[in-house]
Amino acid sequence: MPEKGRRRWNHNIHYHPRILHAVPDGARRALDVGCGEGMLARELRRAVPEVIGIDLDAPSIDQAREQSDDVDYVLGDFLTHPFEPASFDVVASVATLHHMDAVSGLARMRDLLRPGGVLAIVGLARSTMPRDLPRALAGVAVGTFHRVRKGLWQHSSPTVWPPPVTYPQMRALAAEILPGSQYRRHLLLRYSIVWRKPKD
């Protein structure tokens, strides 16, 4: 746990602002896929009137529900839960896509968006060695610097390692399933995808 008064930090939280900055003006309803104990969902709630967080991990959902917020936390499988198609203005996901089939996950997120809605993802992918070694070493060095300054918050949610999809594969999937999406690879061993669903 972080010291009292210190904001939590880890590699995923570091990129929460990329999600929050992607929220479109006038968004009314948001979904946080793989919400864990609800940190991002609560941040989204500051900008969006209705937020739903969904996760398969019961202890994480129990922790989320202990918070004093008005986020609706759902224990369930995002891929099969009976959400209405095209019912969200924002679909967000941090460090979750590698827990499921990437093609199915991206397609489901796309289909749940209303026209004009935004999908914002921060994810993990597998490095390809030795080509990615310099980037990986740089990421470890910068991550160590941040941990020394900020501490490291360890979440209690289940983990999957190594990620099943490589960075180039994820870029290709995003281009295929989310045409026109913005894919970016980040230094702290993460990538992001931001996509606005066409209105037509």
C-alpha positions in Angstrom: 0.0 0.0 0.0 1.2 3.6 -0.6 2.2 5.8 2.3 -0.7 7.8 3.7 -1.4 10.8 1.5 0.6 9.4 -1.4 -1.3 8.6 -4.6 -1.1 5.0 -5.8 1.2 4.3 -8.6 2.0 1.4 -10.9 2.6 0.9 -14.6 -1.2 0.7 -15.3 -2.2 3.7 -13.2 0.5 5.7 -14.9 -1.5 5.6 -18.1 -5.0 6.3 -16.7 -4.8 9.9 -18.0 -4.7 8.5 -21.6 -8.1 6.9 -20.8 -9.5 10.0 -19.1 -8.4 12.4 -21.8 -10.2 10.3 -24.4 -13.6 10.7 -22.8 -15.8 12.6 -25.3 -17.7 15.7 -24.4 -21.2 14.9 -23.4 -20.6 11.3 -22.6 -23.4 9.9 -20.4 -22.6 6.2 -19.9 -19.2 4.5 -19.5 -18.1 0.9 -19.1 -14.8 -0.1 -17.4 -13.9 -3.6 -18.6 -11.9 -5.5 -16.0 -12.4 -2.8 -13.4 -10.7 -4.6 -10.5 -11.3 -2.8 -7.3 -12.6 0.2 -9.2 -9.9 2.9 -9.3 -10.4 3.8 -12.9 -14.1 3.5 -12.7 -14.2 6.1 -9.9 -12.0 8.4 -12.0 -14.4 8.0 -14.9 -17.3 8.8 -12.7 -16.0 12.3 -12.2 -16.6 13.0 -15.9 -19.4 10.6 -16.8 -22.8 10.4 -15.0 -23.3 6.7 -15.2 -20.4 4.2 -14.9 -20.5 0.4 -14.8 -17.4 -1.6 -13.9 -17.3 -5.3 -14.7 -14.8 -8.0 -13.5 -14.7 -11.7 -13.2 -12.7 -11.6 -9.9 -15.1 -11.7 -7.0 -12.7 -10.4 -4.3 -11.9 -7.4 -6.5 -15.6 -6.6 -7.0 -16.1 -7.0 -3.3 -13.4 -4.4 -2.6 -14.9 -2.1 -5.3 -18.3 -2.3 -3.7 -16.9 -1.2 -0.3 -16.0 2.2 -1.7 -18.4 5.1 -1.2 -19.2 5.9 -4.8 -22.2 5.4 -7.1 -20.5 3.2 -9.7 -22.4 0.0 -10.5 -20.0 -2.9 -10.1 -20.9 -6.2 -11.9 -19.4 -9.6 -11.2 -19.4 -11.3 -14.5 -17.8 -12.1 -17.8 -17.6 -9.1 -20.1 -17.7 -11.3 -23.2 -21.1 -12.9 -22.3 -22.8 -10.4 -19.9 -26.1 -9.2 -21.5 -25.2 -5.6 -22.1 -27.3 -3.9 -24.8 -25.4 -3.4 -28.0 -24.4 0.2 -28.8 -25.3 1.3 -25.2 -22.1 3.1 -24.0 -20.5 6.4 -24.9 -17.2 5.2 -23.4 -15.7 1.7 -23.2 -12.4 1.7 -21.2 -10.1 -1.1 -20.4 -6.7 -1.2 -18.6 -4.5 -4.3 -18.5 -7.5 -6.6 -19.2 -7.5 -7.5 -22.9 -4.6 -10.0 -22.5 -6.9 -12.0 -20.1 -9.2 -12.9 -23.0 -9.1 -13.6 -26.7 -8.0 -10.3 -28.2 -10.2 -10.6 -31.3 -13.3 -11.4 -29.3 -12.5 -8.7 -26.8 -11.9 -5.9 -29.3 -15.0 -6.8 -31.3 -17.2 -6.9 -28.2 -15.9 -3.5 -27.0 -16.5 -2.1 -30.5 -20.1 -3.4 -30.6 -21.0 -2.0 -27.2 -20.2 1.6 -28.3 -22.8 4.0 -29.5 -22.0 5.8 -32.8 -19.6 8.6 -31.9 -18.5 6.8 -28.7 -14.9 6.3 -27.8 -13.0 3.1 -27.0 -9.8 3.6 -24.9 -7.5 0.8 -24.0 -4.2 0.4 -22.2 -2.8 -3.0 -22.5 0.1 -5.4 -22.1 1.6 -7.3 -25.0 4.6 -9.6 -25.4 7.9 -8.2 -26.5 9.8 -9.9 -29.3 13.4 -10.6 -28.5 16.1 -9.6 -29.2 14.5 -6.8 -31.3 12.7 -5.3 -28.3 15.5 -5.7 -25.8 16.7 -2.0 -25.8 13.1 -0.8 -25.4 12.4 -3.3 -22.7 15.6 -2.3 -20.8 14.7 1.4 -21.1 11.2 0.6 -19.7 12.6 -1.2 -16.7 15.0 1.7 -16.0 12.2 4.3 -16.2 9.9 2.1 -14.2 12.5 1.7 -11.4 12.9 5.5 -11.3 9.1 6.0 -10.9 8.9 3.3 -8.2 11.7 5.0 -6.2 9.9 8.3 -6.3 6.3 7.1 -6.0 6.3 3.7 -4.5 4.6 0.7 -6.2 1.0 -0.3 -5.5 0.4 -4.0 -6.1 -3.1 -4.9 -7.0 -4.6 -8.1 -5.8 -6.4 -9.1 -9.1 -5.3 -12.2 -11.0 -2.5 -11.8 -13.5 -1.6 -13.4 -16.8 2.0 -13.6 -17.9 3.3 -13.6 -20.5 0.7 -11.9 -22.6 -0.4 -14.1 -25.5 -0.2 -11.4 -28.2 2.9 -9.5 -29.3 3.0 -5.7 -29.9 3.0 -6.0 -33.7 0.1 -8.5 -33.6 -1.9 -6.1 -31.4 -1.2 -3.2 -33.7 -2.5 -5.3 -36.6 -5.6 -6.4 -34.8 -6.4 -2.9 -33.9 -6.1 -1.8 -37.5 -8.3 -4.6 -38.7 -11.1 -4.5 -36.1 -11.0 -0.8 -35.3 -10.2 1.0 -38.6 -8.7 4.4 -38.0 -7.8 3.7 -34.4 -4.7 5.3 -32.8 -2.3 2.7 -31.6 0.7 3.8 -29.5 3.4 1.8 -27.8 4.5 3.3 -24.5 7.8 3.2 -22.7 6.5 1.5 -19.5 5.8 -1.8 -21.2 2.3 -0.9 -22.3 0.4 0.1 -25.5 -2.7 2.2 -25.9 -5.5 2.2 -28.4 -8.0 5.0 -28.9 -10.8 4.7 -31.4 -14.0 6.7 -32.0 -16.8 4.8 -33.5 -18.1 6.3 -36.8 -21.5 8.0 -36.6 -22.6 6.7 -39.9 
